[in-house]
Amino acid sequence: MKHYIIPIFIPHLGCLHQCIFCNQKRITGRETPVTAEQVTAQIEERLKAVHRDRWIEVAFFGGSFTALPAAVQRDLLSPAHLALEQGRIHAIRLSTRPDCINGSIIANLKKHGVSIVELGVQSLDDNVLLKACRGHNSQDVIEATRLLKKSKIQCGLQLMPGLPGEDWISLLATVRKMIELRPDFVRIYPTIVIKDTVLAEQYSQGTYQPLTLSAAVARSAYMKLVFEQAGIAVIRTGLQATEELDSKASVIAGPYHPAFGELVDSHIFYLMLAAFLEQDVIGRRTEIGIRYNPKDASKIRGQYNSNIKRLVQRYKLTAFNLSPDSAVKNGSILLTLKGDNYLLNKNMINRI
Ligand code: SF4
């Protein structure tokens, strides 16, 4: 069943710290805090428009929900909880900080029907967390994840490659530790420089340099591959495009792209083909045939056919014949070479 999210933005509500990269008002395009009446109105409005055969979730994003006073949490959750009990929605999710989870907070969330919690983790390198002024450390993440899993609340972890102080070694260590935590899912949001943030000041002073778009795509593709090979779903790469972000008025620098997730998936297809073509058995100056699921057409080609051009050039291919074939599974490639067929998928890329 397809998902339908009713988003309720609570920009910076409950935040105990001002993280250097964050300006939720610019990310969400919302300036004022939400009230319980507005939550009710937003749910009713969206429910009128949604198709009945959708899995509907109310999602509180953009602040530190569980750092709010218990009475405010109750007021905001009550309309969603009522809709859940009436069978008009299927789940309630929210995002919060790792140091704002404990036994009594979890009990309160369960009482109000919350079944999915996403933690803003960003990194498991304490040095990176310190530089980002997160106000919590990696141990807080480990403990919060343990408590959520123990209470059978689905736990999602959000990561931000490209923060100050992070390099490949730090990123690899974060990914390995995250896999040990066994979250239910992961989101990957490469760091971008948003106006009116400390990071924007650091960027203008020349003390912070964001990842280029291609570096962010490469890091995100690596992370997505490794998580998925470990059986952990990656449900998003890159920020959701909004008018505010697309207008360029808010993003000063960094790897923002409205179709970032598509770029990552496209890079993974490139890696699948490159990993195969690297094998000596293939030889050089040859031609290959590629059959793929029609849904993957743009990802296989890459933006402006970039995947095809790079592969043809690097492996000296004389022909690269592409044919859509709905019999090929989504995400897989049937490659024909010298009369033989090879089925490729992302699990075949060597684990790093
Ligand atoms: S990243 Fe999260 S905790 Fe930090 S300021 Fe933004 S909303 Fe608040």
Boltz pocket constraint, residues with backbone or C-beta under 6 A from the ligand:
constraints:
  - pocket:
      binder: B
      contacts: [[A, 12], [A, 15], [A, 16], [A, 17], [A, 18], [A, 19], [A, 22], [A, 23], [A, 24], [A, 62], [A, 63], [A, 64], [A, 97], [A, 120]]
      max_distance: 6.0
